[in-house]
Amino acid sequence: LEMSLVSAPSGACAMAGQSKTAEGGSGAGSPAQSRLTTVAWVAALALGTIITAVPLVRWYRRRRNRKFEYGPVNLKEMTLAAAKELHAMKGPASPSERTSLVPDALLDLEEQAEMHMAPSAPSEEREMRSEILAQMGVKSFKRFLKDRKVPEPKRAKCTTLQLNIGLYCNQACSHCHVESSPLRKEMMSQEVVDRCLLLLKNSPGVKYLDITGGAPELNDGFRRLVEGATALRESQKRELTIIDRCNLTVLLEPGQETLPNFLAEHKVHVIASLPSYEAEQTDKQRGRKVFERSVQGLRILNQHGYGEGIGLHLDLVFNPPGPFLPPQQCKLQKQYKKELGDAYGIKFDRLVTICNMPITRYFDFLQKKGALEGYMDLLVRNFNEQTVPELMCTNTVNVGWDGQMYDCDFNQQLDLGLGRGLSVFDVTSLDEAKLKDVAIATGGHCFGCTAAQGSG
């Protein structure tokens, strides 16, 4: 800029000097020549001024509109702590910057408080379900099976290790049987994570590592578990499917930008919740903005190869929007594929339909709405004995965030421990007799897994 400011007048002066010399050399020039010389000099001066002024104005505007982060005049304030604070600051949010669903989930939780009764203790729930079943002429699940000459579920070799690694979640779904929300802080410790990996290593018959929560991806031990299981799969050359029970919206949470690549790199089988292909129904059950973000999450997974038939499996899970049994799985799967494919271009492999379990948060909801008795009756009326031998409790060991062991995730929420309170630190393998010989704990909630096509 300084060069421009200097060169323009200098050039103009030089031209003026040349014109004077020219005039002097020719003696007394004619008036017409003098006027032409003057016009040329003025035009050159104007052009030089424009060339100089335009960048100057632009520079001044940029300087006026921009706020630089100058260091403090007091040099004692230039400390490392102050620098770290400065470096951590972020500029204005861009339109594409991620935002969390947590504030919306907290609002959903406040609204749900008005619809739910005060939470019941697990023992109170069990007693109330027993009373309702007694009124229907059903003494207990075990007695129900005995009266129908249906063998009780028997524990077989463990093929699935299911880990509930924490209750923190960016959503607060009204049907959630583990009562997850952004307010829950329970997380599996590194010590328990490492112990679970040891059990997995020492139990070659386990074919599935099923990681759930909460939103498991937001819990501290998730990536450590996946990486550890992947290393075991490769070093032991064993068949091991790693499952992530994903709520889809977690894929758009700040800090989870690398999650899709991580899942694909470790060939994690994603089983994702999506209770409807309709936005209104989904948001009513799972919270505001959930459907929109779930669609975005599914598209992200598709972009990373999930659901495209290249070995990255993506399954969806449907549960009814109220106290109903789910539709027939095969028919609903066909409808899901059509609706999601036509409207959003989404692909997935399989749809799994399950019942809402009448426990914890959903139990309180049904009770408040006066629908608990009717729903339990619906489940009992639709009992299907063919589901009993295939129940997940027959080949699954479930582990809570604190390391305690259970027959299934539902028993975990009802404090029905496996073998009177065994933990992962009481065994070194999932094939030990102290596990295999323990009877499966059952209750009135088991009718949720044995109704119609089954949910277990």
C-alpha positions in Angstrom: 0.0 0.0 0.0 2.8 2.4 0.9 4.4 1.7 -2.5 1.2 2.4 -4.3 0.7 5.7 -2.4 4.2 6.8 -3.3 4.4 5.6 -6.9 1.2 7.2 -8.1 2.1 10.8 -7.3 5.7 10.3 -8.4 4.5 9.0 -11.7 2.1 11.9 -12.1 4.9 14.4 -11.3 7.2 12.7 -13.8 4.6 13.0 -16.5 4.0 16.6 -15.6 7.8 17.2 -15.9 7.9 15.5 -19.2 5.1 17.6 -20.5 6.8 20.8 -19.5 10.0 19.7 -21.1 8.1 18.9 -24.2 6.5 22.3 -24.2 9.8 24.0 -23.6 11.5 22.1 -26.3 9.0 23.1 -28.9 9.0 26.7 -28.0 5.7 28.3 -27.6 3.2 25.5 -28.3 -0.3 26.1 -29.7 -3.3 26.5 -27.2 -4.8 23.2 -28.5 -1.6 21.3 -27.7 -1.5 22.8 -24.2 -5.1 21.7 -23.5 -4.4 18.1 -24.7 -1.4 18.0 -22.4 -3.4 19.2 -19.4 -6.2 16.7 -20.0 -3.7 13.8 -20.3 -2.0 14.9 -17.1 -5.3 15.1 -15.2 -6.5 11.7 -16.5 -3.2 10.1 -15.5 -3.5 11.6 -12.0 -7.1 10.4 -11.6 -6.2 6.9 -12.8 -3.3 6.8 -10.3 -5.6 7.9 -7.5 -8.2 5.2 -8.3 -5.6 2.5 -8.5 -4.3 3.6 -5.1 -7.7 4.2 -3.4 -9.5 1.0 -4.2 -7.2 -1.4 -2.3 -6.8 1.1 0.4 -10.6 1.2 1.0 -10.8 -2.6 0.9 -8.0 -2.9 3.4 -9.7 -0.4 5.8 -13.0 -2.2 5.6 -11.4 -5.6 6.4 -9.6 -4.0 9.3 -12.7 -2.3 10.6 -14.8 -5.5 10.4 -12.3 -7.9 11.9 -11.4 -8.2 15.5 -7.9 -9.5 16.1 -7.0 -11.3 19.3 -4.1 -9.1 20.2 -2.0 -10.0 23.2 -2.3 -8.1 26.5 -0.3 -4.9 26.9 0.6 -6.1 30.4 3.1 -8.7 29.5 2.8 -10.4 32.9 -0.6 -11.6 31.7 1.0 -13.6 29.0 1.1 -16.9 31.0 0.8 -20.5 29.7 -2.6 -20.8 31.6 -3.9 -17.7 29.8 -2.7 -19.1 26.5 -4.4 -22.4 27.0 -7.6 -20.6 27.8 -7.3 -18.5 24.7 -6.5 -21.5 22.5 -9.6 -23.3 23.8 -11.9 -20.5 22.7 -13.9 -21.0 19.5 -15.2 -18.5 17.0 -18.8 -18.0 16.0 -20.6 -21.3 15.3 -20.9 -22.1 11.6 -24.2 -23.4 10.2 -22.7 -26.9 9.9 -21.3 -27.0 13.5 -22.8 -29.9 15.5 -25.2 -29.4 18.3 -26.1 -31.8 21.1 -29.6 -33.4 21.6 -29.1 -33.3 25.3 -30.9 -30.0 26.0 -34.0 -31.3 24.1 -33.8 -34.6 26.0 -33.8 -32.8 29.3 -37.0 -30.9 28.2 -38.5 -34.3 27.3 -37.7 -35.6 30.7 -39.4 -32.7 32.4 -42.5 -33.3 30.3 -42.5 -37.0 31.0 -42.4 -36.3 34.7 -46.0 -35.0 34.4 -47.1 -38.2 32.6 -45.4 -40.7 35.0 -46.0 -41.7 38.5 -43.2 -41.6 41.0 -40.7 -44.4 40.1 -41.4 -47.7 41.8 -38.8 -49.8 43.5 -38.1 -53.1 41.6 -39.6 -55.1 44.5 -42.8 -53.0 44.4 -43.0 -53.5 40.6 -42.7 -57.3 41.0 -45.4 -57.4 43.7 -47.8 -55.3 41.7 -47.3 -57.5 38.6 -47.9 -60.6 40.7 -51.1 -59.1 42.0 -52.3 -58.2 38.5 -51.5 -61.7 37.3 -53.3 -63.3 40.3 -56.4 -61.4 39.4 -56.2 -63.0 36.0 -55.8 -66.4 37.5 -52.0 -66.6 36.8 -50.0 -67.4 40.0 -46.5 -66.9 38.4 -44.6 -67.3 35.2 -43.1 -70.6 36.4 -46.5 -71.9 37.5 -48.0 -70.8 34.2 -45.5 -72.9 32.3 -46.0 -75.9 34.5 -49.8 -75.8 34.1 -49.3 -75.7 30.3 -46.7 -78.5 30.5 -44.1 -76.2 29.0 -40.5 -76.8 30.1 -38.9 -73.9 31.9 -36.1 -72.1 30.1 -32.8 -73.9 30.7 -29.4 -72.4 30.6 -27.2 -73.6 27.8 -23.7 -72.8 26.8 -23.1 -69.0 26.8 -22.8 -67.7 23.3 -23.6 -64.0 24.0 -21.9 -61.7 26.5 -24.1 -58.6 26.8 -22.6 -55.6 28.5 -24.7 -52.6 29.7 -21.7 -50.2 30.1 -23.6 -47.2 31.5 -26.9 -45.4 31.8 -25.8 -42.0 30.4 -27.7 -41.2 27.2 -28.4 -38.1 25.0 -32.1 -39.1 24.8 -34.8 -39.8 27.4 -37.2 -42.2 25.7 -40.6 -42.7 27.4 -40.4 -46.6 27.0 -36.8 -47.0 28.2 -36.5 -50.0 30.5 -33.1 -48.9 31.8 -34.3 -45.4 32.5 -31.4 -43.8 30.7 -31.1 -40.0 30.3 -28.5 -37.2 30.3 -28.9 -37.1 34.1 -27.6 -40.6 34.6 -23.8 -40.7 35.4 -23.3 -44.5 36.0 -20.5 -45.8 33.8 -18.5 -49.0 33.6 -15.0 -48.6 35.1 -11.8 -49.5 33.2 -11.3 -52.3 35.8 -14.7 -53.9 34.9 -14.0 -53.4 31.2 -10.7 -55.2 31.4 -12.3 -58.0 33.4 -15.0 -58.4 30.8 -12.4 -58.6 28.1 -10.6 -61.3 30.1 -13.8 -63.3 30.4 -14.3 -63.0 26.6 -10.8 -64.2 26.0 -11.3 -67.2 28.3 -14.7 -68.1 26.8 -14.1 -69.1 23.2 -17.7 -70.3 22.8 -18.9 -66.7 23.0 -19.9 -65.7 19.5 -21.5 -62.3 20.2 -20.3 -59.3 22.3 -23.5 -57.2 22.6 -22.7 -53.7 23.9 -25.6 -51.6 25.1 -26.5 -48.8 27.5 -27.7 -45.9 27.7 -26.0 -44.6 24.6 -23.0 -47.0 24.8 -20.9 -44.9 22.5 -21.0 -42.0 25.0 -19.6 -44.1 27.8 -15.9 -44.2 28.6 -15.3 -47.9 28.0 -17.0 -48.3 24.6 -14.0 -47.9 22.3 -11.7 -49.8 24.6 -14.1 -52.8 24.5 -14.5 -52.7 20.8 -10.7 -52.4 20.2 -10.0 -55.2 22.7 -12.7 -57.5 21.2 -11.4 -56.8 17.7 -7.8 -57.7 18.8 -9.1 -61.0 20.3 -11.0 -61.8 17.2 -7.9 -61.4 15.1 -5.4 -63.0 17.5 -7.5 -66.0 18.3 -8.9 -66.2 14.7 -12.3 -66.8 16.2 -15.9 -66.0 15.0 -16.9 -63.0 17.1 -19.6 -60.5 16.2 -19.4 -57.1 18.0 -22.8 -55.5 18.3 -23.4 -51.8 19.1 -27.0 -51.0 20.3 -27.1 -47.6 18.7 -29.8 -44.9 19.1 -28.6 -43.3 15.8 -28.7 -39.7 17.1 -25.4 -40.3 18.9 -23.7 -40.2 15.5 -24.4 -36.5 15.3 -23.3 -35.6 18.8 -20.4 -33.2 19.2 -17.2 -35.2 19.6 -18.5 -38.2 17.8 -17.4 -37.2 14.3 -15.0 -40.2 14.0 -17.6 -42.7 15.3 -18.9 -43.9 11.9 -15.4 -44.6 10.7 -14.5 -46.4 14.0 -17.6 -48.7 13.7 -16.8 -49.5 10.1 -13.1 -50.1 10.7 -13.8 -52.6 13.4 -16.7 -54.2 11.5 -19.2 -53.5 14.3 -22.7 -54.8 13.7 -25.0 -51.9 14.3 -28.5 -52.6 15.7 -30.3 -49.3 15.8 -33.6 -48.2 17.4 -36.2 -46.6 15.1 -39.8 -47.2 16.4 -41.5 -45.8 13.3 -40.9 -44.6 9.8 -43.2 -41.6 10.8 -41.6 -38.6 12.3 -44.5 -37.8 14.7 -44.7 -41.3 16.2 -40.9 -41.5 16.6 -40.6 -38.1 18.3 -43.5 -38.8 20.6 -41.8 -41.9 22.0 -38.1 -41.0 21.8 -38.1 -37.2 22.0 -38.2 -34.0 19.9 -35.9 -33.9 16.8 -35.1 -37.6 17.2 -36.6 -38.8 13.9 -34.8 -36.1 11.9 -31.5 -36.9 13.5 -32.1 -40.6 13.2 -32.5 -40.3 9.4 -29.3 -38.3 9.2 -27.6 -41.0 11.3 -28.8 -43.7 9.0 -27.6 -41.8 5.9 -24.2 -41.4 7.5 -24.0 -45.2 8.2 -25.1 -45.9 4.6 -22.3 -43.6 3.3 -19.8 -45.7 5.3 -21.1 -48.9 3.7 -23.6 -50.1 6.3 -26.7 -51.8 4.8 -25.0 -52.0 1.4 -24.4 -55.7 1.3 -20.6 -55.5 1.8 -20.4 -57.1 5.2 -21.3 -54.1 7.4 -24.6 -55.1 8.9 -27.3 -52.6 9.9 -30.4 -53.8 11.6 -33.3 -51.7 12.9 -35.4 -52.3 15.9 -39.2 -51.5 16.2 -41.2 -51.3 19.4 -44.8 -50.2 19.4 -45.8 -46.6 20.2 -48.2 -47.8 22.9 -49.4 -50.9 24.8 -49.8 -53.0 21.7 -48.1 -56.1 20.3 -45.8 -55.4 17.4 -47.0 -56.3 13.8 -45.6 -59.4 12.1 -42.0 -58.9 11.6 -41.7 -59.9 8.0 -44.6 -57.7 6.9 -43.4 -54.7 8.8 -39.9 -55.1 7.5 -41.2 -54.9 3.9 -43.1 -51.7 4.8 -40.1 -50.1 6.6 -37.8 -50.8 3.6 -40.3 -49.2 1.2 -41.1 -46.2 3.4 -37.5 -45.4 4.3 -36.2 -46.2 0.9 -38.7 -44.1 -1.1 -38.7 -41.1 1.2 -35.1 -40.9 2.3 -33.1 -43.4 0.2 -32.1 -45.4 3.3 -31.0 -49.0 3.2 -30.8 -51.5 6.0 -30.5 -55.3 6.3 -33.2 -56.5 8.8 -35.9 -55.2 11.0 -36.4 -56.7 14.5 -39.7 -56.2 16.3 -40.0 -56.4 20.1 -42.6 -55.7 22.8 -42.3 -52.8 25.2 -41.3 -54.4 28.5 -43.7 -53.5 31.4 -40.9 -52.6 33.8 -39.4 -49.4 35.2 -40.2 -46.2 33.3 -42.7 -47.9 31.0 -44.3 -49.7 34.0 -44.9 -46.3 35.6 -46.3 -44.9 32.4 -48.8 -47.7 32.0 -49.8 -47.4 35.6 -50.4 -43.7 35.3 -52.5 -44.2 32.2 -54.5 -47.0 33.7 -53.3 -49.5 31.0 -51.1 -51.8 33.1 -53.7 -54.5 33.7 -54.9 -54.5 30.1 -51.3 -54.7 28.8 -50.4 -57.6 31.1 -53.6 -59.4 30.0 -52.7 -58.8 26.3 -49.2 -60.4 26.9 -50.6 -63.4 28.7 -53.3 -64.0 26.1 -50.7 -64.1 23.4 -48.3 -66.5 25.1 -46.4 -68.6 22.6 -44.7 -71.7 24.0 -42.4 -72.0 21.0 -40.6 -68.9 22.1 -39.4 -70.4 25.4 -36.5 -72.6 24.3 -35.1 -69.6 22.2 -35.3 -66.9 24.9 -32.1 -64.9 25.2 -31.6 -65.8 28.9 -30.9 -69.4 27.9 -27.5 -68.5 26.2 -26.7 -65.0 27.4 -24.8 -63.6 30.4 -25.7 -60.0 31.0 -23.3 -57.7 32.9 -24.2 -54.3 34.4 -22.0 -51.2 34.5 -20.8 -52.2 38.0 -19.8 -55.7 37.0 -22.8 -57.6 38.5 -24.1 -60.5 36.4 -27.7 -61.2 35.3 -29.7 -63.5 33.0 -30.8 -60.6 30.8 -31.0 -56.8 30.6 -34.5 -56.8 32.0 -33.6 -58.9 35.1 -30.7 -56.4 35.6 -33.2 -53.5 36.0 -35.3 -55.6 38.4 -32.3 -56.5 40.6 -32.7 -60.2 39.8 -29.1 -61.2 40.0 -27.5 -64.3 38.5 -26.6 -66.9 41.1 -27.5 -64.7 44.1 -25.2 -61.9 43.1 -22.3 -63.2 41.1 -20.0 -60.6 39.5 -17.4 -60.7 36.8 -14.7 -60.9 39.5 -16.2 -64.2 40.8 -15.4 -66.2 37.6 -12.6 -66.4 35.1 -14.7 -68.0 32.3 -18.3 -67.9 31.3 -18.1 -71.7 31.0 -17.7 -72.3 34.7 -20.1 -74.6 36.5 -21.1 -72.0 39.0 -22.7 -70.2 36.0 -24.0 -73.1 34.0 -25.8 -74.8 36.9 -27.7 -71.7 38.1 -31.4 -71.6 37.4 -32.7 -68.7 35.3 -34.7 -66.1 37.4 -38.1 -65.5 35.9 -41.1 -63.3 36.8 -44.2 -61.6 35.4 -42.2 -59.5 33.0 -41.2 -62.6 31.1 -44.5 -62.6 29.4 -43.2 -59.7 27.4 -40.6 -62.0 25.8 -43.0 -64.8 25.1 -45.9 -63.0 23.5 -46.7 -63.8 19.9 -43.5 -63.9 17.8 -41.4 -63.3 20.9 -39.0 -60.5 21.9 -36.2 -62.5 23.7 
